[in-house]
Amino acid sequence: MRCPRCQEGEFFISSPYDLKNAGKIHPKCPKCDLDFRREPGFYFGALYVSYGLGVALFVAIYLSFILFLPSLSVWWPISVIAISSLLLGPYLYALSKVIWIHMFVKSKKK
């Protein structure tokens, strides 16, 4: 969760689980001065990344239950998916914003 250019500066103001400041980013990188606020609506594309991460989480949990615990009721994987989605939601939201900006900014670190 660092700057996409220098990989040193903090991207977010606080932890993803600080719900009061969830998703708030620094205006610029404190190390290399990269502007994180690209244009209005730039981070709407992160919704697609977040959706993909959520689907990957769903599929991984469901397949794990089917392959390793096939005798359990279908409500077990559904319950685990629901709980993990709630617990990992803020982290996946933050991760999707970081992935999105990394797709458009080239790294200068060697």
N, C-alpha and C positions, 0 to 999 in steps of 0.2 A: 504494500500500500504506500508506495513511494512515487516520487516524480518520474514520469516516463522518460525524460531526457537524461537526467543525471543519476537517477536511482538513489539519491541521498536525501533530498528534501521530503518532508512529510506532505502527503496529499490531503488528508482529512484533518479537520480541526481537533477532533477527538475520536474516541473509540467507536466502532459501529454500534456497540451496545449502550452508548450514552444516548438514550432516546430523545433527549431534549435537543441535542445537536446532531442527530443522525443525518448523514448525507451532506453535511456542510463541509465545503472544501475551502482551502486557503485560496485567496485571490491569485497569488503568485507563489512560485516555488521559493522558499527561503534561501536556497543555495544557488540556483542558476537563473532565477528570475523569470522562469517560463510562466506565461499567463495560462492559468487553469480554466478561466472563464472564457471559453473560446467564442461562443456566439449564443444568442438566446435559443434555447431548445436543443442545444448540442447534446446534452445528456439524455434526451428522450430515446436515442438509439440504444442506450444501455438497458432499456426495457426488454429488448429482444435478447440481449445477452443474459439478463436475469431470468427470462423465460426458459432459455436453453439450459441454464444451470439448474433451475428447478426441475425441469423434465429429466435431466441427467440424474439428479438426486432421487427422483421418484423411481426411475427405471432401475438404478443400482440397488435401492432398498428392496423393491419388489422382486427382482431377479434373485437377490440373496436369499430371500425367504422361500421362493419357489425351489431353488436348487439345494439349499442346506436344511431347510425345515419344511418339507412338503406336507407333513401331517397336520400342521397347525391350521386353524381356521383362517379364512380370508380377512377377518377383522384385525388380526395381528399386524399384517403389513400395512393395512390402511391406518391403523392407530399409530404405528411407528412413523409412517410417512407424514401424517398430520402433525405429530409432536415435533419431529425433526424440522419440518417446514417452518413451524412457529419459532423454534429455537435458533435455527440457522438463517432465518429471514433477513435480519439486519446485516449479517455478515455477507450473504449472497448479494444483497442490494449494494453494499459498499464495493464488493469485489467486481460486480458488473460495471460500475462506474470506472474503476481502475482499468479493467480490461478494455472498455470502450475507448478511453483516451490513449491507451497504449497502441491501439490499432491505427491511430492517426498521427502520433508523434514519434519521430525516429529517435532512438537512443544514441547518445554521444559517448557513452561509457565503453571502454575497450577492455 
